[in-house]
Amino acid sequence: MDAPLLITILGPTATGKTALAAEVAYRLGGEIISADSRQVFRGMDIGTGKDLDDYHLHGTTVPHHLIDICEPGEEYSAYRFQRDFTAAFNDIVSRHRQPLLCGGTGLYLDAVLRAYQLSDAPIDPDYRHTLEPYSDEELTARLAALVKLHNHTDTETRERLVRALEIQEYAQRHPEAYTPLPPMQHRIFGLQLPREEVVKRIEIRLRRRMEEGMTGEVQRLLDQGVSPERLMRYGLEYRHVTRHLLGECTQEELFRDLFTDIRRFAKRQMTWFRRMERHRVEIQWIDGTLPTDAKADLITGGSLGTL
């Protein structure tokens, strides 16, 4: 029997991935698995752009997974995503539904599409003590000798660097800790827009989020006990809005700096996707300016018509 098919829809921020994935899932009797590193957190709705209304169409709700599964402030990793993806994928396939992976977090997408060998590891104080004499540069080199540095955030702080090395060296000693992904076939579609159109959409969406109360959302998270340091580690909206609430920047500076950073983020996303292609991930690019129905026709037509 052939391995089940996973349809993936990816693209940079503000390109309409969720709406397209929902339409395709509706047509194919499918369910969506989110590949977004921040939408896993409850209460982080506006800043992460969950766009939950996109899942409601044609009088029904398209089932979706890996959204609102963690408390804000909790740690979530590529390893946990890969594990949670596998559980959702197996569940969807067992019910003879079509799984779709949708998102823009390159690391999470890549972890599935190129089947990273990730493993978890317990906190080991004795092991960590052996790392204390080494500089960050030495530990980074040691980590790079074990695994390609897929995510620069692994080396952003000493804490993250030590944890990444702890995981990788544990995996070397305990290969049984790695659980392989289930067999699957892939069809991967990417949404591509002219740079100026992406920038325009980013600005429109950012203004809408500000009007919808993004600042209030971050304040509520702070009031719930999520530390400013933790929120700022979530990047982009949460970093800049937290800085604003701490009095470190004005409202005007908040919008200006956040707008700039989201544009840079969208560019980095495309860089990541191009790197995936260089690693033989075949992405079929679709004109993102087409109407949603036309884009869905391109995905569900042809060989997918028999699903």
C-alpha positions in Angstrom: 0.0 0.0 0.0 1.3 3.5 -0.9 2.3 5.8 2.0 -0.3 8.5 2.8 0.0 11.8 1.1 0.8 15.0 3.1 -0.1 18.2 1.3 2.0 21.2 2.5 1.1 24.9 1.9 3.9 27.3 2.9 4.9 30.8 2.3 6.1 34.0 4.0 3.9 35.9 6.4 0.8 37.7 5.1 0.4 35.7 1.9 -2.9 34.0 2.7 -1.7 30.5 3.6 -4.4 29.7 6.2 -7.3 30.7 4.0 -6.0 28.7 1.1 -5.3 25.7 3.3 -8.8 25.8 4.7 -10.3 25.9 1.2 -8.2 23.0 0.0 -9.0 21.0 3.2 -12.7 21.6 2.7 -12.6 20.3 -0.9 -10.6 17.2 -0.1 -12.1 16.3 3.2 -8.9 17.2 5.0 -7.6 18.6 8.3 -4.9 21.2 8.9 -1.8 20.7 11.0 -0.4 24.1 11.9 3.4 24.7 11.5 3.7 27.9 13.4 6.0 28.1 16.4 3.9 30.7 18.3 0.3 29.7 17.5 0.7 26.7 19.8 0.2 29.1 22.8 -3.2 30.0 24.2 -4.0 33.6 24.6 -1.4 34.7 22.0 -4.0 35.3 19.2 -3.6 38.7 17.7 0.1 38.9 17.8 0.6 35.5 16.2 -2.1 36.0 13.5 -4.1 32.9 14.2 -6.8 34.1 11.8 -9.2 31.5 13.3 -12.1 32.9 11.2 -10.3 31.5 8.1 -11.2 28.0 9.3 -14.9 28.8 9.1 -16.2 28.6 5.5 -19.1 27.2 3.5 -21.1 26.8 6.7 -18.6 24.5 8.4 -15.4 24.5 10.4 -12.3 22.9 9.0 -10.6 20.8 11.7 -7.2 22.1 12.7 -4.4 20.8 15.0 -1.5 22.2 17.0 -3.1 25.5 17.8 -3.7 26.5 21.5 -2.0 23.4 22.9 0.4 25.1 25.3 0.3 27.8 28.0 2.0 31.1 27.3 5.5 31.1 28.7 5.9 27.3 28.3 8.8 25.9 26.3 8.0 24.5 22.9 10.6 23.0 20.6 11.1 21.5 17.1 11.3 18.1 18.9 7.9 18.7 20.5 6.5 19.9 17.2 7.7 16.8 15.4 6.2 14.6 18.0 2.9 16.4 18.1 2.8 16.5 14.3 3.3 12.7 14.2 0.4 12.2 16.6 -1.9 14.5 14.6 -0.9 13.0 11.2 -1.5 9.4 12.4 -4.8 10.4 13.9 -6.0 12.1 10.7 -4.8 9.3 8.4 -6.4 6.7 10.7 -9.8 8.3 10.0 -9.2 8.3 6.3 -9.0 12.1 6.1 -6.5 14.2 4.1 -3.7 15.8 6.2 -2.5 19.2 5.3 0.5 21.0 6.8 0.3 24.8 6.7 2.6 27.5 8.1 5.6 29.6 7.8 8.0 28.4 10.5 10.8 27.1 8.4 12.4 25.0 11.1 9.1 23.2 11.8 8.3 22.6 8.1 11.8 21.4 7.4 11.7 19.1 10.4 8.8 17.2 8.7 9.7 17.6 5.0 13.3 16.6 5.5 12.6 14.3 8.4 15.1 15.7 10.9 16.4 13.2 13.5 15.4 15.0 16.6 15.4 13.7 20.2 14.6 15.0 23.6 16.9 14.8 26.6 16.5 15.1 30.4 18.1 18.0 32.2 21.5 16.8 33.4 23.2 19.1 36.0 26.3 17.0 36.0 26.7 17.2 32.2 26.0 20.9 32.3 28.7 21.4 34.9 31.3 19.8 32.5 30.4 22.6 30.0 31.1 25.5 32.3 34.8 25.9 31.4 34.1 26.4 27.7 33.3 29.6 25.9 30.2 30.2 23.9 32.3 30.0 20.7 33.7 26.6 21.7 30.3 25.2 22.5 28.9 26.5 19.2 31.7 24.8 17.3 31.0 21.6 19.3 27.3 21.8 18.4 28.0 22.5 14.8 30.2 19.4 14.6 27.2 17.3 15.7 24.4 18.8 13.7 23.7 21.5 11.1 22.6 24.6 12.9 19.1 24.7 11.5 18.0 27.5 13.8 20.2 30.4 14.9 18.1 30.8 18.1 19.9 27.7 19.4 23.0 29.9 19.9 21.4 33.2 20.9 22.0 32.7 24.6 24.2 30.5 26.8 21.1 28.8 28.2 19.8 27.8 24.7 23.3 26.8 23.5 23.8 24.5 26.5 20.4 22.9 26.1 20.9 22.4 22.3 24.2 20.7 23.0 22.7 18.6 25.8 20.0 17.3 23.5 22.4 16.5 20.6 25.0 14.8 22.7 22.3 12.8 24.5 21.0 11.7 21.1 24.5 10.5 20.2 24.6 8.3 23.3 20.9 7.2 23.1 19.9 6.7 19.4 16.8 4.8 20.6 15.5 8.2 21.8 14.7 9.2 18.2 11.3 8.2 17.0 11.2 8.3 13.2 8.4 10.0 11.3 5.7 7.8 9.8 6.1 7.1 6.0 4.4 9.6 3.8 4.5 11.1 0.3 4.7 14.8 -0.2 3.2 17.5 -2.4 4.4 20.9 -1.4 3.0 24.2 -2.6 4.4 27.7 -1.9 2.7 31.0 -2.1 4.8 33.6 -3.9 4.1 37.4 -4.2 6.0 40.4 -5.4 8.0 41.9 -2.6 6.1 45.2 -2.8 2.8 43.3 -2.4 4.1 41.4 0.6 5.2 44.7 2.2 1.8 46.3 1.5 -0.1 43.3 3.1 2.2 43.4 6.1 1.4 47.0 6.8 -2.3 46.5 6.4 -2.3 43.5 8.7 -0.1 45.2 11.3 -2.4 48.2 11.4 -5.4 45.9 11.8 -3.8 44.0 14.6 -3.0 47.2 16.5 -6.6 48.3 16.1 -7.8 44.9 17.3 -5.9 45.3 20.6 -2.5 43.6 20.2 -1.1 45.9 22.9 -3.8 44.9 25.3 -3.2 41.2 24.5 0.5 41.5 25.6 -0.5 43.4 28.7 -2.9 40.6 29.7 -0.1 38.1 29.3 2.1 40.2 31.5 -0.7 40.5 34.1 -1.0 36.7 34.0 2.6 36.4 35.1 4.4 35.7 31.9 7.7 37.5 32.3 8.8 40.3 30.0 12.0 38.3 29.2 9.9 35.3 28.1 7.6 37.4 26.0 10.4 39.1 24.2 11.9 35.7 23.4 8.8 35.1 21.2 10.1 37.8 18.9 8.5 40.3 16.6 5.1 41.6 18.0 5.8 40.3 21.5 9.3 41.8 21.7 8.3 45.2 20.4 5.0 45.5 22.3 6.6 44.4 25.5 9.3 47.0 25.1 6.6 49.6 24.5 4.7 48.6 27.7 8.0 48.8 29.6 8.4 52.4 28.4 11.4 51.7 26.2 9.8 53.0 23.0 6.9 55.2 21.9 3.8 54.1 20.0 5.2 55.6 16.8 8.6 53.8 17.4 6.7 50.6 18.1 4.9 50.6 14.8 7.9 51.7 12.8 10.4 49.2 14.3 7.9 46.3 14.2 7.0 47.0 10.6 10.6 46.9 9.7 11.3 43.7 11.6 8.3 41.8 10.1 9.5 42.8 6.6 12.9 41.4 7.4 11.3 38.3 8.8 9.3 37.7 5.6 12.6 38.0 3.7 14.3 35.4 6.0 11.3 33.0 5.5 11.9 33.1 1.7 15.6 32.6 2.3 14.8 29.5 4.3 12.4 28.1 1.7 15.0 28.6 -1.0 17.5 26.8 1.2 15.0 23.9 1.5 14.9 23.8 -2.3 18.7 23.5 -2.5 18.3 20.5 -0.2 16.0 18.9 -2.8 12.6 19.8 -1.3 10.4 20.3 -4.3 8.1 23.3 -3.9 5.5 24.1 -6.5 5.2 27.9 -6.4 1.8 29.4 -6.9 1.0 33.1 -7.8 -0.2 34.4 -4.5 -2.1 37.3 -6.2 -4.7 34.8 -7.7 -8.1 34.5 -6.0 -8.3 31.8 -3.3 -10.5 29.6 -5.5 -8.1 29.7 -8.4 -5.2 28.8 -6.1 -7.2 25.9 -4.7 -8.0 24.7 -8.2 -4.3 24.5 -8.9 -3.7 22.3 -5.8 -6.7 20.1 -6.0 -6.7 19.5 -9.8 -4.7 16.9 -11.7 -3.4 14.0 -9.8 -5.0 15.2 -6.5 -8.4 15.0 -8.1 -8.5 11.2 -7.2 -8.0 11.6 -3.5 
